[in-house]
Amino acid sequence: MAVVTIRQLLDSGVHFGHQTRRWNPKMKRFIFTERSGIYIIDLQQSLAYIDKAYDFVKETVAHGGTILFVGTKKQAQEVIAEQAQRVGQPYVNERWLGGLLTNFQTISKRLARMKELEEIDFEDTASGFTKKELLLKKRELDKLHKSLGGIRNLTRTPSAIWVVDTKKEHLAIDEAAKLGIPVIGILDTNCDPDEVQYPIPGNDDAIRSVALLTRIIADAAAEGLIQKHQAPAAEGNVSAVTDVEPLAEWERELLEASSAPASVAERIEAVDQGADAAEQVAEVIAAETPTEENDADALVAEHEAAADPDLKPEHHPETDAEAEARIEAEQAEEPAPAKPARKTTKKAEEPAAE
């Protein structure tokens, strides 16, 4: 069964690329066509690459590996933290610290410092520190939480990293390449496919596209976690079962829900998607394509407009009949103009005769 369908990718806007003047020629093989100055990504290839990335992440986590989720752009920060925490994987959604992978020994010392500060009771003035010292330590802890909070449980370099925007996260890509760490990432039409071992051609600017693809990677990690805990029991190795740390009840429910069998409608759609995938893509290409680029500013403005209930919707132009009816109604409501008051001039009083 397919991990995702063509219809889900279309609804999330995964097929929209950048403007034709902002592209990388190496991405030419992933481009389906060009419409209104915007490249359209071939979703048939995206489906195949999604399946490869899904299988790789699942096998990596099932064998005890970890996936580092990386996404520091505004559209990806929230979904990166949410999906990584759901499956217990480390993440970086703030500024990427140089040397986080290549100089992990120093990063480990900062993590130890953060855990040391967490043991201090900042409300207890009798803890042996002055108020100023407690304030400085609290600020230091807040700064460490912001930069290293997502990797607090990372004890070694990750087995692979998931990157939302490979062009923006070039520091993470370079460090992973130096250490030979595989990279799974979204490739927009302005990215370099040679830097990513498991590319997924798609839109890395739209919030819905980033959320969908990140959720797919998280689902793969969830399925890998289930296989990791079920493998010893299936082999009948009792000692191995006791050595594996059991999952929490809420975590097991989430993981089982993520790997639950799909509904009948989803299975039928998955079976039929190969037949009508090209037709669905053609329908979208024939439709009106937005001329504005899917950049961060446009997406944030669209998100704010949808969240503002006071924003007035755009009205369609009125017809001639509607305009005449409106003018007549306005004229009927207007009161009759008042007559101007007659001007009266008073004669100057003549002085009384003496």
ABEGO torsion letter per residue (X at the ends): XBABBAAAAAAAGAABBBBAABBBAAAAAABABBBGGBBBBBAAAAAAAAAAAAAAAAAAAAAGBBBBBBBABAAAAAAAAAAAAAAGBBBBABBBBBGAAABAAAAAAAAAAAAAAAABBAABAAAGBBAAAAAAAAAAAAAAAAAAAAAAABABBBABBBBABAAAAAAAAAAAAAAGBBBBBBBBAABBAAABABBBBEBAABAAAAAAAAAAAAAAAAAAAAAAAAAAAAAGBAAAAAABBBBBAAAAAAAAAAABBBBAAAAAAAAAAAAAAAAAAAAAAABBBBABBBBAAAAAAAAAAAABAABBBBBBBBBAAAAAAAAAAAAAABBBBBBBBBBBBBBBBBBBBX
